[in-house]
Amino acid sequence: MPRRRAAAAAMIAVLAASALAACTAPVAVDGEKPADAGVQLFQRPWTSIAEECESTIGPAGFAWVLTSPP
């Protein structure tokens, strides 16, 4: 049982770290926006994803958005 708890804690730490990484805007180098950074937006309506892309994600320099399957 302690191994399962340790494994669960490790998995939670990995997921939390990846969630934080997904929320950070890409860093521009020499004033250029990176072309390969993306963000994952699962379980959100496509219309709200489109609005977010136009108002925030695109201007921040993200190149792609991963969405839930239709």
mmCIF file as Biopython writes it, N, C-alpha, C and O atoms, coordinates in Angstrom:
data_model
#
loop_
_atom_site.group_PDB
_atom_site.id
_atom_site.type_symbol
_atom_site.label_atom_id
_atom_site.label_alt_id
_atom_site.label_comp_id
_atom_site.label_asym_id
_atom_site.label_entity_id
_atom_site.label_seq_id
_atom_site.pdbx_PDB_ins_code
_atom_site.Cartn_x
_atom_site.Cartn_y
_atom_site.Cartn_z
_atom_site.occupancy
_atom_site.B_iso_or_equiv
_atom_site.auth_seq_id
_atom_site.auth_asym_id
_atom_site.pdbx_PDB_model_num
ATOM 1   N N  . MET A ? 1  ? 0.800   -1.196 0.000   1.0 0.0 1  A 1 
ATOM 2   C CA . MET A ? 1  ? 0.000   0.000  0.000   1.0 0.0 1  A 1 
ATOM 3   C C  . MET A ? 1  ? 0.851   1.273  0.000   1.0 0.0 1  A 1 
ATOM 4   O O  . MET A ? 1  ? 0.499   2.220  -0.703  1.0 0.0 1  A 1 
ATOM 5   N N  . PRO A ? 2  ? 1.960   1.343  0.758   1.0 0.0 2  A 1 
ATOM 6   C CA . PRO A ? 2  ? 2.796   2.544  0.718   1.0 0.0 2  A 1 
ATOM 7   C C  . PRO A ? 2  ? 3.365   2.811  -0.673  1.0 0.0 2  A 1 
ATOM 8   O O  . PRO A ? 2  ? 3.535   3.966  -1.062  1.0 0.0 2  A 1 
ATOM 9   N N  . ARG A ? 3  ? 3.663   1.741  -1.430  1.0 0.0 3  A 1 
ATOM 10  C CA . ARG A ? 3  ? 4.189   1.943  -2.795  1.0 0.0 3  A 1 
ATOM 11  C C  . ARG A ? 3  ? 3.137   2.584  -3.691  1.0 0.0 3  A 1 
ATOM 12  O O  . ARG A ? 3  ? 3.456   3.434  -4.522  1.0 0.0 3  A 1 
ATOM 13  N N  . ARG A ? 4  ? 1.900   2.180  -3.523  1.0 0.0 4  A 1 
ATOM 14  C CA . ARG A ? 4  ? 0.831   2.766  -4.332  1.0 0.0 4  A 1 
ATOM 15  C C  . ARG A ? 4  ? 0.663   4.243  -4.008  1.0 0.0 4  A 1 
ATOM 16  O O  . ARG A ? 4  ? 0.457   5.061  -4.905  1.0 0.0 4  A 1 
ATOM 17  N N  . ARG A ? 5  ? 0.750   4.581  -2.736  1.0 0.0 5  A 1 
ATOM 18  C CA . ARG A ? 5  ? 0.622   5.992  -2.349  1.0 0.0 5  A 1 
ATOM 19  C C  . ARG A ? 5  ? 1.786   6.804  -2.896  1.0 0.0 5  A 1 
ATOM 20  O O  . ARG A ? 5  ? 1.601   7.931  -3.355  1.0 0.0 5  A 1 
ATOM 21  N N  . ALA A ? 6  ? 2.977   6.235  -2.847  1.0 0.0 6  A 1 
ATOM 22  C CA . ALA A ? 6  ? 4.151   6.933  -3.373  1.0 0.0 6  A 1 
ATOM 23  C C  . ALA A ? 6  ? 4.019   7.107  -4.880  1.0 0.0 6  A 1 
ATOM 24  O O  . ALA A ? 6  ? 4.350   8.166  -5.415  1.0 0.0 6  A 1 
ATOM 25  N N  . ALA A ? 7  ? 3.540   6.080  -5.565  1.0 0.0 7  A 1 
ATOM 26  C CA . ALA A ? 7  ? 3.353   6.168  -7.019  1.0 0.0 7  A 1 
ATOM 27  C C  . ALA A ? 7  ? 2.276   7.192  -7.352  1.0 0.0 7  A 1 
ATOM 28  O O  . ALA A ? 7  ? 2.417   7.955  -8.308  1.0 0.0 7  A 1 
ATOM 29  N N  . ALA A ? 8  ? 1.210   7.211  -6.573  1.0 0.0 8  A 1 
ATOM 30  C CA . ALA A ? 8  ? 0.135   8.181  -6.808  1.0 0.0 8  A 1 
ATOM 31  C C  . ALA A ? 8  ? 0.642   9.603  -6.567  1.0 0.0 8  A 1 
ATOM 32  O O  . ALA A ? 8  ? 0.322   10.515 -7.330  1.0 0.0 8  A 1 
ATOM 33  N N  . ALA A ? 9  ? 1.425   9.791  -5.517  1.0 0.0 9  A 1 
ATOM 34  C CA . ALA A ? 9  ? 1.976   11.115 -5.226  1.0 0.0 9  A 1 
ATOM 35  C C  . ALA A ? 9  ? 2.911   11.569 -6.336  1.0 0.0 9  A 1 
ATOM 36  O O  . ALA A ? 9  ? 2.902   12.739 -6.718  1.0 0.0 9  A 1 
ATOM 37  N N  . ALA A ? 10 ? 3.719   10.649 -6.855  1.0 0.0 10 A 1 
ATOM 38  C CA . ALA A ? 10 ? 4.628   10.986 -7.949  1.0 0.0 10 A 1 
ATOM 39  C C  . ALA A ? 10 ? 3.845   11.361 -9.207  1.0 0.0 10 A 1 
ATOM 40  O O  . ALA A ? 10 ? 4.215   12.302 -9.909  1.0 0.0 10 A 1 
ATOM 41  N N  . MET A ? 11 ? 2.770   10.632 -9.493  1.0 0.0 11 A 1 
ATOM 42  C CA . MET A ? 11 ? 1.952   10.922 -10.672 1.0 0.0 11 A 1 
ATOM 43  C C  . MET A ? 11 ? 1.279   12.282 -10.526 1.0 0.0 11 A 1 
ATOM 44  O O  . MET A ? 11 ? 1.203   13.041 -11.492 1.0 0.0 11 A 1 
ATOM 45  N N  . ILE A ? 12 ? 0.797   12.595 -9.345  1.0 0.0 12 A 1 
ATOM 46  C CA . ILE A ? 12 ? 0.177   13.896 -9.111  1.0 0.0 12 A 1 
ATOM 47  C C  . ILE A ? 12 ? 1.193   15.009 -9.312  1.0 0.0 12 A 1 
ATOM 48  O O  . ILE A ? 12 ? 0.873   16.044 -9.898  1.0 0.0 12 A 1 
ATOM 49  N N  . ALA A ? 13 ? 2.410   14.806 -8.832  1.0 0.0 13 A 1 
ATOM 50  C CA . ALA A ? 13 ? 3.452   15.818 -9.007  1.0 0.0 13 A 1 
ATOM 51  C C  . ALA A ? 13 ? 3.769   16.043 -10.480 1.0 0.0 13 A 1 
ATOM 52  O O  . ALA A ? 13 ? 3.941   17.181 -10.916 1.0 0.0 13 A 1 
ATOM 53  N N  . VAL A ? 14 ? 3.846   14.959 -11.244 1.0 0.0 14 A 1 
ATOM 54  C CA . VAL A ? 14 ? 4.122   15.079 -12.680 1.0 0.0 14 A 1 
ATOM 55  C C  . VAL A ? 14 ? 2.983   15.808 -13.388 1.0 0.0 14 A 1 
ATOM 56  O O  . VAL A ? 14 ? 3.224   16.688 -14.214 1.0 0.0 14 A 1 
ATOM 57  N N  . LEU A ? 15 ? 1.752   15.445 -13.066 1.0 0.0 15 A 1 
ATOM 58  C CA . LEU A ? 15 ? 0.606   16.101 -13.701 1.0 0.0 15 A 1 
ATOM 59  C C  . LEU A ? 15 ? 0.531   17.576 -13.323 1.0 0.0 15 A 1 
ATOM 60  O O  . LEU A ? 15 ? 0.219   18.415 -14.169 1.0 0.0 15 A 1 
ATOM 61  N N  . ALA A ? 16 ? 0.810   17.899 -12.081 1.0 0.0 16 A 1 
ATOM 62  C CA . ALA A ? 16 ? 0.791   19.299 -11.659 1.0 0.0 16 A 1 
ATOM 63  C C  . ALA A ? 16 ? 1.871   20.098 -12.383 1.0 0.0 16 A 1 
ATOM 64  O O  . ALA A ? 16 ? 1.630   21.224 -12.817 1.0 0.0 16 A 1 
ATOM 65  N N  . ALA A ? 17 ? 3.051   19.518 -12.511 1.0 0.0 17 A 1 
ATOM 66  C CA . ALA A ? 17 ? 4.136   20.207 -13.215 1.0 0.0 17 A 1 
ATOM 67  C C  . ALA A ? 17 ? 3.791   20.416 -14.682 1.0 0.0 17 A 1 
ATOM 68  O O  . ALA A ? 17 ? 4.087   21.473 -15.239 1.0 0.0 17 A 1 
ATOM 69  N N  . SER A ? 18 ? 3.170   19.426 -15.318 1.0 0.0 18 A 1 
ATOM 70  C CA . SER A ? 18 ? 2.810   19.579 -16.729 1.0 0.0 18 A 1 
ATOM 71  C C  . SER A ? 18 ? 1.695   20.598 -16.899 1.0 0.0 18 A 1 
ATOM 72  O O  . SER A ? 18 ? 1.661   21.316 -17.898 1.0 0.0 18 A 1 
ATOM 73  N N  . ALA A ? 19 ? 0.781   20.670 -15.931 1.0 0.0 19 A 1 
ATOM 74  C CA . ALA A ? 19 ? -0.287  21.671 -16.004 1.0 0.0 19 A 1 
ATOM 75  C C  . ALA A ? 19 ? 0.297   23.072 -15.890 1.0 0.0 19 A 1 
ATOM 76  O O  . ALA A ? 19 ? -0.125  23.979 -16.606 1.0 0.0 19 A 1 
ATOM 77  N N  . LEU A ? 20 ? 1.255   23.254 -15.006 1.0 0.0 20 A 1 
ATOM 78  C CA . LEU A ? 20 ? 1.889   24.561 -14.879 1.0 0.0 20 A 1 
ATOM 79  C C  . LEU A ? 20 ? 2.657   24.916 -16.141 1.0 0.0 20 A 1 
ATOM 80  O O  . LEU A ? 20 ? 2.644   26.070 -16.569 1.0 0.0 20 A 1 
ATOM 81  N N  . ALA A ? 21 ? 3.318   23.947 -16.736 1.0 0.0 21 A 1 
ATOM 82  C CA . ALA A ? 21 ? 4.070   24.205 -17.960 1.0 0.0 21 A 1 
ATOM 83  C C  . ALA A ? 21 ? 3.133   24.579 -19.101 1.0 0.0 21 A 1 
ATOM 84  O O  . ALA A ? 21 ? 3.475   25.414 -19.938 1.0 0.0 21 A 1 
ATOM 85  N N  . ALA A ? 22 ? 1.957   23.970 -19.139 1.0 0.0 22 A 1 
ATOM 86  C CA . ALA A ? 22 ? 0.997   24.261 -20.203 1.0 0.0 22 A 1 
ATOM 87  C C  . ALA A ? 22 ? 0.404   25.653 -20.065 1.0 0.0 22 A 1 
ATOM 88  O O  . ALA A ? 22 ? -0.055  26.229 -21.052 1.0 0.0 22 A 1 
ATOM 89  N N  . CYS A ? 23 ? 0.405   26.197 -18.868 1.0 0.0 23 A 1 
ATOM 90  C CA . CYS A ? 23 ? -0.181  27.512 -18.630 1.0 0.0 23 A 1 
ATOM 91  C C  . CYS A ? 23 ? 0.812   28.650 -18.830 1.0 0.0 23 A 1 
ATOM 92  O O  . CYS A ? 23 ? 0.424   29.817 -18.780 1.0 0.0 23 A 1 
ATOM 93  N N  . THR A ? 24 ? 2.051   28.342 -19.047 1.0 0.0 24 A 1 
ATOM 94  C CA . THR A ? 24 ? 3.054   29.393 -19.182 1.0 0.0 24 A 1 
ATOM 95  C C  . THR A ? 24 ? 3.184   29.799 -20.645 1.0 0.0 24 A 1 
ATOM 96  O O  . THR A ? 24 ? 3.210   28.949 -21.535 1.0 0.0 24 A 1 
ATOM 97  N N  . ALA A ? 25 ? 3.264   31.070 -20.878 1.0 0.0 25 A 1 
ATOM 98  C CA . ALA A ? 25 ? 3.437   31.561 -22.245 1.0 0.0 25 A 1 
ATOM 99  C C  . ALA A ? 25 ? 4.845   31.254 -22.723 1.0 0.0 25 A 1 
ATOM 100 O O  . ALA A ? 25 ? 5.779   31.249 -21.920 1.0 0.0 25 A 1 
ATOM 101 N N  . PRO A ? 26 ? 5.018   30.999 -24.018 1.0 0.0 26 A 1 
ATOM 102 C CA . PRO A ? 26 ? 6.344   30.740 -24.547 1.0 0.0 26 A 1 
ATOM 103 C C  . PRO A ? 26 ? 7.232   31.973 -24.431 1.0 0.0 26 A 1 
ATOM 104 O O  . PRO A ? 26 ? 6.750   33.103 -24.488 1.0 0.0 26 A 1 
ATOM 105 N N  . VAL A ? 27 ? 8.502   31.752 -24.273 1.0 0.0 27 A 1 
ATOM 106 C CA . VAL A ? 27 ? 9.456   32.847 -24.112 1.0 0.0 27 A 1 
ATOM 107 C C  . VAL A ? 27 ? 10.011  33.242 -25.474 1.0 0.0 27 A 1 
ATOM 108 O O  . VAL A ? 27 ? 10.494  32.396 -26.226 1.0 0.0 27 A 1 
ATOM 109 N N  . ALA A ? 28 ? 9.938   34.519 -25.783 1.0 0.0 28 A 1 
ATOM 110 C CA . ALA A ? 28 ? 10.465  35.014 -27.053 1.0 0.0 28 A 1 
ATOM 111 C C  . ALA A ? 28 ? 11.982  35.177 -26.945 1.0 0.0 28 A 1 
ATOM 112 O O  . ALA A ? 28 ? 12.504  35.649 -25.935 1.0 0.0 28 A 1 
ATOM 113 N N  . VAL A ? 29 ? 12.674  34.774 -28.012 1.0 0.0 29 A 1 
ATOM 114 C CA . VAL A ? 29 ? 14.125  34.914 -28.073 1.0 0.0 29 A 1 
ATOM 115 C C  . VAL A ? 29 ? 14.447  35.955 -29.127 1.0 0.0 29 A 1 
ATOM 116 O O  . VAL A ? 29 ? 14.014  35.837 -30.274 1.0 0.0 29 A 1 
ATOM 117 N N  . ASP A ? 30 ? 15.199  36.966 -28.750 1.0 0.0 30 A 1 
ATOM 118 C CA . ASP A ? 30 ? 15.577  38.049 -29.658 1.0 0.0 30 A 1 
ATOM 119 C C  . ASP A ? 30 ? 14.357  38.704 -30.304 1.0 0.0 30 A 1 
ATOM 120 O O  . ASP A ? 30 ? 14.407  39.098 -31.469 1.0 0.0 30 A 1 
ATOM 121 N N  . GLY A ? 31 ? 13.268  38.821 -29.554 1.0 0.0 31 A 1 
ATOM 122 C CA . GLY A ? 31 ? 12.079  39.491 -30.052 1.0 0.0 31 A 1 
ATOM 123 C C  . GLY A ? 31 ? 11.217  38.657 -30.980 1.0 0.0 31 A 1 
ATOM 124 O O  . GLY A ? 31 ? 10.175  39.131 -31.433 1.0 0.0 31 A 1 
ATOM 125 N N  . GLU A ? 32 ? 11.620  37.428 -31.277 1.0 0.0 32 A 1 
ATOM 126 C CA . GLU A ? 32 ? 10.836  36.568 -32.162 1.0 0.0 32 A 1 
ATOM 127 C C  . GLU A ? 32 ? 9.939   35.655 -31.348 1.0 0.0 32 A 1 
ATOM 128 O O  . GLU A ? 32 ? 10.333  35.159 -30.293 1.0 0.0 32 A 1 
ATOM 129 N N  . LYS A ? 33 ? 8.723   35.435 -31.847 1.0 0.0 33 A 1 
ATOM 130 C CA . LYS A ? 33 ? 7.810   34.519 -31.168 1.0 0.0 33 A 1 
ATOM 131 C C  . LYS A ? 33 ? 8.160   33.087 -31.562 1.0 0.0 33 A 1 
ATOM 132 O O  . LYS A ? 33 ? 8.405   32.823 -32.739 1.0 0.0 33 A 1 
ATOM 133 N N  . PRO A ? 34 ? 8.191   32.156 -30.605 1.0 0.0 34 A 1 
ATOM 134 C CA . PRO A ? 34 ? 8.461   30.761 -30.955 1.0 0.0 34 A 1 
ATOM 135 C C  . PRO A ? 34 ? 7.314   30.189 -31.781 1.0 0.0 34 A 1 
ATOM 136 O O  . PRO A ? 34 ? 6.149   30.493 -31.521 1.0 0.0 34 A 1 
ATOM 137 N N  . ALA A ? 35 ? 7.637   29.366 -32.771 1.0 0.0 35 A 1 
ATOM 138 C CA . ALA A ? 35 ? 6.623   28.851 -33.689 1.0 0.0 35 A 1 
ATOM 139 C C  . ALA A ? 35 ? 6.116   27.466 -33.306 1.0 0.0 35 A 1 
ATOM 140 O O  . ALA A ? 35 ? 5.181   26.968 -33.933 1.0 0.0 35 A 1 
ATOM 141 N N  . ASP A ? 36 ? 6.699   26.833 -32.304 1.0 0.0 36 A 1 
ATOM 142 C CA . ASP A ? 36 ? 6.306   25.465 -32.025 1.0 0.0 36 A 1 
ATOM 143 C C  . ASP A ? 36 ? 5.660   25.261 -30.657 1.0 0.0 36 A 1 
ATOM 144 O O  . ASP A ? 36 ? 5.437   24.118 -30.258 1.0 0.0 36 A 1 
ATOM 145 N N  . ALA A ? 37 ? 5.358   26.314 -29.941 1.0 0.0 37 A 1 
ATOM 146 C CA . ALA A ? 37 ? 4.734   26.182 -28.617 1.0 0.0 37 A 1 
ATOM 147 C C  . ALA A ? 37 ? 3.224   26.069 -28.776 1.0 0.0 37 A 1 
ATOM 148 O O  . ALA A ? 37 ? 2.625   26.712 -29.638 1.0 0.0 37 A 1 
ATOM 149 N N  . GLY A ? 38 ? 2.624   25.246 -27.935 1.0 0.0 38 A 1 
ATOM 150 C CA . GLY A ? 38 ? 1.184   25.060 -27.992 1.0 0.0 38 A 1 
ATOM 151 C C  . GLY A ? 38 ? 0.588   24.950 -26.611 1.0 0.0 38 A 1 
ATOM 152 O O  . GLY A ? 38 ? 1.287   25.018 -25.600 1.0 0.0 38 A 1 
ATOM 153 N N  . VAL A ? 39 ? -0.724  24.779 -26.589 1.0 0.0 39 A 1 
ATOM 154 C CA . VAL A ? 39 ? -1.447  24.673 -25.333 1.0 0.0 39 A 1 
ATOM 155 C C  . VAL A ? 39 ? -2.544  23.617 -25.486 1.0 0.0 39 A 1 
ATOM 156 O O  . VAL A ? 39 ? -3.052  23.399 -26.585 1.0 0.0 39 A 1 
ATOM 157 N N  . GLN A ? 40 ? -2.898  22.977 -24.396 1.0 0.0 40 A 1 
ATOM 158 C CA . GLN A ? 40 ? -3.912  21.922 -24.396 1.0 0.0 40 A 1 
ATOM 159 C C  . GLN A ? 40 ? -5.160  22.455 -23.699 1.0 0.0 40 A 1 
ATOM 160 O O  . GLN A ? 40 ? -5.102  22.855 -22.536 1.0 0.0 40 A 1 
ATOM 161 N N  . LEU A ? 41 ? -6.281  22.462 -24.404 1.0 0.0 41 A 1 
ATOM 162 C CA . LEU A ? 41 ? -7.550  22.949 -23.847 1.0 0.0 41 A 1 
ATOM 163 C C  . LEU A ? 41 ? -8.615  21.866 -24.007 1.0 0.0 41 A 1 
ATOM 164 O O  . LEU A ? 41 ? -9.426  21.914 -24.932 1.0 0.0 41 A 1 
ATOM 165 N N  . PHE A ? 42 ? -8.605  20.905 -23.114 1.0 0.0 42 A 1 
ATOM 166 C CA . PHE A ? 42 ? -9.583  19.821 -23.168 1.0 0.0 42 A 1 
ATOM 167 C C  . PHE A ? 42 ? -10.858 20.203 -22.423 1.0 0.0 42 A 1 
ATOM 168 O O  . PHE A ? 42 ? -10.834 21.033 -21.515 1.0 0.0 42 A 1 
ATOM 169 N N  . GLN A ? 43 ? -11.963 19.590 -22.817 1.0 0.0 43 A 1 
ATOM 170 C CA . GLN A ? 43 ? -13.261 19.722 -22.164 1.0 0.0 43 A 1 
ATOM 171 C C  . GLN A ? 43 ? -13.786 21.158 -22.164 1.0 0.0 43 A 1 
ATOM 172 O O  . GLN A ? 43 ? -14.425 21.594 -21.207 1.0 0.0 43 A 1 
ATOM 173 N N  . ARG A ? 44 ? -13.514 21.874 -23.228 1.0 0.0 44 A 1 
ATOM 174 C CA . ARG A ? 44 ? -14.050 23.226 -23.378 1.0 0.0 44 A 1 
ATOM 175 C C  . ARG A ? 44 ? -14.790 23.297 -24.699 1.0 0.0 44 A 1 
ATOM 176 O O  . ARG A ? 44 ? -14.368 22.663 -25.665 1.0 0.0 44 A 1 
ATOM 177 N N  . PRO A ? 45 ? -15.881 24.049 -24.774 1.0 0.0 45 A 1 
ATOM 178 C CA . PRO A ? 45 ? -16.600 24.191 -26.049 1.0 0.0 45 A 1 
ATOM 179 C C  . PRO A ? 45 ? -15.695 24.815 -27.109 1.0 0.0 45 A 1 
ATOM 180 O O  . PRO A ? 45 ? -14.879 25.685 -26.806 1.0 0.0 45 A 1 
ATOM 181 N N  . TRP A ? 46 ? -15.845 24.370 -28.337 1.0 0.0 46 A 1 
ATOM 182 C CA . TRP A ? 46 ? -14.991 24.861 -29.401 1.0 0.0 46 A 1 
ATOM 183 C C  . TRP A ? 46 ? -15.144 26.358 -29.612 1.0 0.0 46 A 1 
ATOM 184 O O  . TRP A ? 46 ? -14.182 27.030 -29.986 1.0 0.0 46 A 1 
ATOM 185 N N  . THR A ? 47 ? -16.341 26.893 -29.378 1.0 0.0 47 A 1 
ATOM 186 C CA . THR A ? 47 ? -16.522 28.342 -29.551 1.0 0.0 47 A 1 
ATOM 187 C C  . THR A ? 47 ? -15.702 29.115 -28.522 1.0 0.0 47 A 1 
ATOM 188 O O  . THR A ? 47 ? -15.142 30.162 -28.847 1.0 0.0 47 A 1 
ATOM 189 N N  . SER A ? 48 ? -15.621 28.619 -27.286 1.0 0.0 48 A 1 
ATOM 190 C CA . SER A ? 48 ? -14.813 29.332 -26.288 1.0 0.0 48 A 1 
ATOM 191 C C  . SER A ? 48 ? -13.325 29.175 -26.585 1.0 0.0 48 A 1 
ATOM 192 O O  . SER A ? 48 ? -12.540 30.079 -26.299 1.0 0.0 48 A 1 
ATOM 193 N N  . ILE A ? 49 ? -12.930 28.041 -27.154 1.0 0.0 49 A 1 
ATOM 194 C CA . ILE A ? 49 ? -11.535 27.857 -27.560 1.0 0.0 49 A 1 
ATOM 195 C C  . ILE A ? 49 ? -11.194 28.838 -28.683 1.0 0.0 49 A 1 
ATOM 196 O O  . ILE A ? 49 ? -10.118 29.437 -28.687 1.0 0.0 49 A 1 
ATOM 197 N N  . ALA A ? 50 ? -12.116 28.997 -29.633 1.0 0.0 50 A 1 
ATOM 198 C CA . ALA A ? 50 ? -11.883 29.941 -30.736 1.0 0.0 50 A 1 
ATOM 199 C C  . ALA A ? 50 ? -11.725 31.360 -30.211 1.0 0.0 50 A 1 
ATOM 200 O O  . ALA A ? 50 ? -10.827 32.086 -30.637 1.0 0.0 50 A 1 
ATOM 201 N N  . GLU A ? 51 ? -12.591 31.756 -29.290 1.0 0.0 51 A 1 
ATOM 202 C CA . GLU A ? 51 ? -12.492 33.100 -28.707 1.0 0.0 51 A 1 
ATOM 203 C C  . GLU A ? 51 ? -11.161 33.277 -27.975 1.0 0.0 51 A 1 
ATOM 204 O O  . GLU A ? 51 ? -10.507 34.312 -28.100 1.0 0.0 51 A 1 
ATOM 205 N N  . GLU A ? 52 ? -10.770 32.259 -27.213 1.0 0.0 52 A 1 
ATOM 206 C CA . GLU A ? 52 ? -9.513  32.315 -26.464 1.0 0.0 52 A 1 
ATOM 207 C C  . GLU A ? 52 ? -8.312  32.405 -27.409 1.0 0.0 52 A 1 
ATOM 208 O O  . GLU A ? 52 ? -7.346  33.117 -27.133 1.0 0.0 52 A 1 
ATOM 209 N N  . CYS A ? 53 ? -8.384  31.673 -28.528 1.0 0.0 53 A 1 
ATOM 210 C CA . CYS A ? 53 ? -7.298  31.712 -29.521 1.0 0.0 53 A 1 
ATOM 211 C C  . CYS A ? 53 ? -7.143  33.108 -30.111 1.0 0.0 53 A 1 
ATOM 212 O O  . CYS A ? 53 ? -6.026  33.602 -30.266 1.0 0.0 53 A 1 
ATOM 213 N N  . GLU A ? 54 ? -8.257  33.735 -30.437 1.0 0.0 54 A 1 
ATOM 214 C CA . GLU A ? 54 ? -8.198  35.051 -31.054 1.0 0.0 54 A 1 
ATOM 215 C C  . GLU A ? 54 ? -7.782  36.143 -30.081 1.0 0.0 54 A 1 
ATOM 216 O O  . GLU A ? 54 ? -7.068  37.071 -30.460 1.0 0.0 54 A 1 
ATOM 217 N N  . SER A ? 55 ? -8.222  36.041 -28.830 1.0 0.0 55 A 1 
ATOM 218 C CA . SER A ? 55 ? -7.974  37.132 -27.893 1.0 0.0 55 A 1 
ATOM 219 C C  . SER A ? 55 ? -6.692  36.977 -27.076 1.0 0.0 55 A 1 
ATOM 220 O O  . SER A ? 55 ? -6.057  37.974 -26.731 1.0 0.0 55 A 1 
ATOM 221 N N  . THR A ? 56 ? -6.306  35.743 -26.765 1.0 0.0 56 A 1 
ATOM 222 C CA . THR A ? 56 ? -5.184  35.555 -25.844 1.0 0.0 56 A 1 
ATOM 223 C C  . THR A ? 56 ? -4.091  34.645 -26.375 1.0 0.0 56 A 1 
ATOM 224 O O  . THR A ? 56 ? -2.924  35.034 -26.412 1.0 0.0 56 A 1 
ATOM 225 N N  . ILE A ? 57 ? -4.455  33.442 -26.784 1.0 0.0 57 A 1 
ATOM 226 C CA . ILE A ? 57 ? -3.466  32.418 -27.133 1.0 0.0 57 A 1 
ATOM 227 C C  . ILE A ? 57 ? -2.652  32.811 -28.361 1.0 0.0 57 A 1 
ATOM 228 O O  . ILE A ? 57 ? -1.424  32.728 -28.343 1.0 0.0 57 A 1 
ATOM 229 N N  . GLY A ? 58 ? -3.322  33.235 -29.420 1.0 0.0 58 A 1 
ATOM 230 C CA . GLY A ? 58 ? -2.618  33.649 -30.634 1.0 0.0 58 A 1 
ATOM 231 C C  . GLY A ? 58 ? -1.690  34.834 -30.405 1.0 0.0 58 A 1 
ATOM 232 O O  . GLY A ? 58 ? -0.511  34.765 -30.753 1.0 0.0 58 A 1 
ATOM 233 N N  . PRO A ? 59 ? -2.203  35.930 -29.822 1.0 0.0 59 A 1 
ATOM 234 C CA . PRO A ? 59 ? -1.329  37.071 -29.568 1.0 0.0 59 A 1 
ATOM 235 C C  . PRO A ? 59 ? -0.163  36.765 -28.623 1.0 0.0 59 A 1 
ATOM 236 O O  . PRO A ? 59 ? 0.865   37.441 -28.671 1.0 0.0 59 A 1 
ATOM 237 N N  . ALA A ? 60 ? -0.316  35.744 -27.759 1.0 0.0 60 A 1 
ATOM 238 C CA . ALA A ? 60 ? 0.772   35.378 -26.844 1.0 0.0 60 A 1 
ATOM 239 C C  . ALA A ? 60 ? 1.871   34.607 -27.554 1.0 0.0 60 A 1 
ATOM 240 O O  . ALA A ? 60 ? 2.951   34.422 -26.994 1.0 0.0 60 A 1 
ATOM 241 N N  . GLY A ? 61 ? 1.617   34.148 -28.792 1.0 0.0 61 A 1 
ATOM 242 C CA . GLY A ? 61 ? 2.649   33.471 -29.556 1.0 0.0 61 A 1 
ATOM 243 C C  . GLY A ? 61 ? 2.516   31.966 -29.640 1.0 0.0 61 A 1 
ATOM 244 O O  . GLY A ? 61 ? 3.401   31.302 -30.180 1.0 0.0 61 A 1 
ATOM 245 N N  . PHE A ? 62 ? 1.427   31.406 -29.118 1.0 0.0 62 A 1 
ATOM 246 C CA . PHE A ? 62 ? 1.239   29.963 -29.230 1.0 0.0 62 A 1 
ATOM 247 C C  . PHE A ? 62 ? 0.893   29.601 -30.670 1.0 0.0 62 A 1 
ATOM 248 O O  . PHE A ? 62 ? 0.136   30.312 -31.331 1.0 0.0 62 A 1 
ATOM 249 N N  . ALA A ? 63 ? 1.449   28.493 -31.152 1.0 0.0 63 A 1 
ATOM 250 C CA . ALA A ? 63 ? 1.266   28.105 -32.552 1.0 0.0 63 A 1 
ATOM 251 C C  . ALA A ? 63 ? 0.113   27.128 -32.741 1.0 0.0 63 A 1 
ATOM 252 O O  . ALA A ? 63 ? -0.447  27.051 -33.835 1.0 0.0 63 A 1 
ATOM 253 N N  . TRP A ? 64 ? -0.257  26.381 -31.706 1.0 0.0 64 A 1 
ATOM 254 C CA . TRP A ? 64 ? -1.297  25.371 -31.864 1.0 0.0 64 A 1 
ATOM 255 C C  . TRP A ? 64 ? -2.038  25.155 -30.551 1.0 0.0 64 A 1 
ATOM 256 O O  . TRP A ? 64 ? -1.561  25.514 -29.475 1.0 0.0 64 A 1 
ATOM 257 N N  . VAL A ? 65 ? -3.243  24.545 -30.678 1.0 0.0 65 A 1 
ATOM 258 C CA . VAL A ? 65 ? -4.069  24.203 -29.515 1.0 0.0 65 A 1 
ATOM 259 C C  . VAL A ? 65 ? -4.535  22.769 -29.690 1.0 0.0 65 A 1 
ATOM 260 O O  . VAL A ? 65 ? -5.063  22.403 -30.740 1.0 0.0 65 A 1 
ATOM 261 N N  . LEU A ? 66 ? -4.339  21.968 -28.671 1.0 0.0 66 A 1 
ATOM 262 C CA . LEU A ? 66 ? -4.810  20.586 -28.666 1.0 0.0 66 A 1 
ATOM 263 C C  . LEU A ? 66 ? -6.157  20.561 -27.961 1.0 0.0 66 A 1 
ATOM 264 O O  . LEU A ? 66 ? -6.268  21.005 -26.819 1.0 0.0 66 A 1 
ATOM 265 N N  . THR A ? 67 ? -7.197  20.037 -28.643 1.0 0.0 67 A 1 
ATOM 266 C CA . THR A ? 67 ? -8.552  20.022 -28.081 1.0 0.0 67 A 1 
ATOM 267 C C  . THR A ? 67 ? -9.029  18.599 -27.873 1.0 0.0 67 A 1 
ATOM 268 O O  . THR A ? 67 ? -8.401  17.645 -28.330 1.0 0.0 67 A 1 
ATOM 269 N N  . SER A ? 68 ? -10.153 18.469 -27.174 1.0 0.0 68 A 1 
ATOM 270 C CA . SER A ? 68 ? -10.775 17.167 -26.989 1.0 0.0 68 A 1 
ATOM 271 C C  . SER A ? 68 ? -11.276 16.657 -28.341 1.0 0.0 68 A 1 
ATOM 272 O O  . SER A ? 68 ? -11.600 17.455 -29.221 1.0 0.0 68 A 1 
ATOM 273 N N  . PRO A ? 69 ? -11.341 15.345 -28.510 1.0 0.0 69 A 1 
ATOM 274 C CA . PRO A ? 69 ? -11.917 14.808 -29.752 1.0 0.0 69 A 1 
ATOM 275 C C  . PRO A ? 69 ? -13.381 15.205 -29.879 1.0 0.0 69 A 1 
ATOM 276 O O  . PRO A ? 69 ? -14.048 15.434 -28.870 1.0 0.0 69 A 1 
ATOM 277 N N  . PRO A ? 70 ? -13.892 15.290 -31.107 1.0 0.0 70 A 1 
ATOM 278 C CA . PRO A ? 70 ? -15.304 15.662 -31.301 1.0 0.0 70 A 1 
ATOM 279 C C  . PRO A ? 70 ? -16.245 14.614 -30.746 1.0 0.0 70 A 1 
ATOM 280 O O  . PRO A ? 70 ? -17.463 14.772 -30.827 1.0 0.0 70 A 1 
#
